[in-house]
Amino acid sequence: MTALHRSGRRAEALRLFQTTRHHLVQELGLEPDSILCATHQRIRTDTPEFLRT
């Protein structure tokens, strides 16, 4: 997700989160962890600092 976002492919990064979350929930009965959710939120809000780190 991070690599996609940093290369200007924000929509693909967001789709990847949704796909990953779907598989985690449907196949394992798990929700994404806080790190993955925080990454998703930074991409959704287009946090400028996120692009630089």
C-alpha distances in whole Angstrom, upper triangle without the diagonal:
4,6,5,6,9,10,11,9,8,10,8,5,7,9,7,7,11,11,10,12,15,15,16,18,20,20,21,22,19,17,13,14,15,12,9,11,11,8,8,11,11,8,11,14,13,14,15,15,12,12,15,14
4,5,5,6,9,10,10,9,12,10,7,10,12,10,10,14,15,14,16,19,19,19,21,24,24,23,24,21,19,15,16,15,12,10,12,11,8,9,11,10,8,12,13,11,12,13,12,9,9,11,10
4,5,5,6,9,8,9,12,10,8,12,13,11,13,16,16,15,18,20,20,21,24,25,25,25,27,24,22,18,19,19,15,13,16,15,11,12,15,13,11,14,16,14,15,15,14,11,10,12,11
4,6,5,7,5,6,9,7,5,9,10,9,11,14,14,14,17,19,19,20,23,24,25,25,26,24,22,18,19,19,17,14,16,16,12,12,14,13,10,13,15,13,14,15,16,12,11,14,14
4,5,5,5,5,8,8,6,8,11,11,12,14,16,16,17,20,21,21,23,25,26,26,27,24,22,18,19,18,16,14,15,14,10,10,12,10,7,10,12,9,11,11,12,9,8,11,12
4,5,7,8,11,11,9,12,15,14,15,18,19,19,21,23,24,24,27,29,29,29,30,27,25,21,21,20,17,16,17,16,12,13,14,12,9,13,14,10,11,10,11,8,6,8,10
4,6,8,11,10,10,13,15,14,16,19,19,20,22,24,25,25,28,29,30,30,31,29,27,23,24,23,20,18,20,19,15,15,17,15,12,15,16,13,14,14,15,12,9,12,13
4,6,9,9,9,12,14,14,16,18,19,20,22,24,25,26,28,29,30,31,31,29,27,23,24,24,21,19,20,19,15,15,16,14,11,13,14,11,13,13,15,12,10,13,15
4,6,6,6,9,10,11,13,15,16,17,19,20,21,23,25,26,27,28,29,26,24,21,23,22,20,17,18,18,14,13,15,14,10,12,14,12,15,15,17,14,12,15,17
4,5,5,6,9,10,11,13,14,15,17,19,20,21,23,24,26,26,27,24,22,19,20,20,18,15,15,15,12,10,12,11,7,8,11,9,12,13,15,12,11,15,16
4,5,5,6,9,10,11,12,14,15,17,19,20,21,22,24,25,25,24,21,19,21,21,19,16,16,16,14,11,13,13,9,9,12,11,15,16,18,16,15,19,19
4,5,5,6,9,10,10,12,14,15,16,18,20,21,22,23,24,22,20,18,20,20,18,15,16,17,14,12,14,14,11,12,15,14,17,18,20,16,15,19,19
4,5,5,7,9,10,11,12,14,16,17,18,20,21,22,22,20,18,15,17,17,15,12,12,13,10,8,11,11,8,9,13,12,14,16,17,13,13,16,16
4,5,5,7,9,10,11,12,15,15,17,18,20,21,21,19,16,14,16,16,15,11,11,12,10,7,9,10,7,7,11,11,14,16,18,14,15,18,18
4,5,5,6,9,10,10,12,14,15,16,18,19,20,18,16,14,17,18,17,13,13,15,13,10,13,14,11,11,15,15,18,20,21,18,18,22,21
4,5,5,6,8,10,11,12,14,15,16,17,18,16,15,12,15,16,15,11,12,14,12,10,13,14,11,12,16,16,18,20,21,17,18,21,20
4,5,5,6,8,10,10,12,14,15,16,16,14,11,9,12,13,12,8,9,11,9,7,10,12,10,11,14,15,17,19,20,16,17,20,19
4,5,5,6,9,10,11,12,14,15,15,13,11,10,13,15,15,11,11,14,12,9,12,14,13,12,16,17,19,22,23,19,20,24,23
4,5,5,6,9,10,11,12,13,14,13,12,11,15,17,16,13,13,16,15,12,15,17,15,15,19,20,22,24,25,22,22,25,24
4,5,5,6,9,10,10,11,12,11,10,8,11,14,13,10,11,14,13,11,15,17,15,16,19,20,21,24,24,20,21,24,23
4,5,5,6,8,10,10,10,8,7,6,10,12,13,9,10,13,13,11,13,16,15,15,18,20,21,24,24,21,23,25,24
4,6,5,6,8,10,10,9,9,9,13,16,17,13,13,17,16,14,17,19,18,17,21,22,24,27,28,24,26,29,27
4,5,5,5,7,9,9,9,10,13,17,17,14,15,18,18,16,19,21,20,20,24,25,26,29,29,25,27,29,28
4,6,6,5,6,5,6,7,10,14,15,12,13,16,16,15,18,20,20,20,23,24,25,28,28,25,26,29,27
4,6,6,4,5,6,8,12,15,16,14,14,18,18,16,18,21,21,21,24,25,27,30,30,27,28,31,29
4,6,6,8,10,12,15,18,20,17,17,21,21,19,22,24,24,23,26,28,30,33,33,29,31,34,32
4,6,8,11,12,15,19,20,17,18,22,22,20,23,26,25,25,28,30,31,34,34,30,32,34,32
4,5,9,11,13,17,18,16,17,21,21,20,22,25,25,25,28,29,30,33,33,29,31,33,31
4,7,10,12,16,18,16,16,20,21,19,21,24,24,24,27,29,30,33,33,29,31,34,32
4,7,9,12,14,13,13,16,17,16,18,21,22,22,24,26,27,30,29,26,28,30,28
4,6,9,11,10,9,13,14,13,15,18,18,18,21,23,23,26,26,23,25,28,26
4,7,8,6,6,10,11,10,12,15,15,16,18,20,20,23,23,19,22,24,22
4,6,6,6,9,10,11,12,14,16,17,19,20,20,23,21,18,21,23,20
4,6,5,6,9,10,10,12,14,15,16,18,17,20,19,16,19,21,18
4,5,5,6,9,10,11,12,14,15,16,15,18,16,13,16,18,15
4,5,5,6,9,10,11,12,14,15,15,18,17,13,16,18,16
4,5,5,6,9,10,10,12,14,14,17,17,14,17,19,17
4,5,5,6,9,10,11,12,11,14,13,11,14,16,14
4,5,5,6,9,10,10,10,13,12,9,11,14,12
4,5,5,6,9,10,11,14,14,11,13,16,15
4,5,5,6,8,9,12,13,10,13,16,15
4,5,5,6,5,9,9,7,9,12,12
4,5,5,7,9,11,8,9,12,13
4,5,8,11,13,11,12,16,16
4,5,9,11,10,12,15,16
4,6,9,8,8,12,13
4,6,5,7,10,11
4,5,6,7,9
4,5,5,7
4,5,6
4,6
4
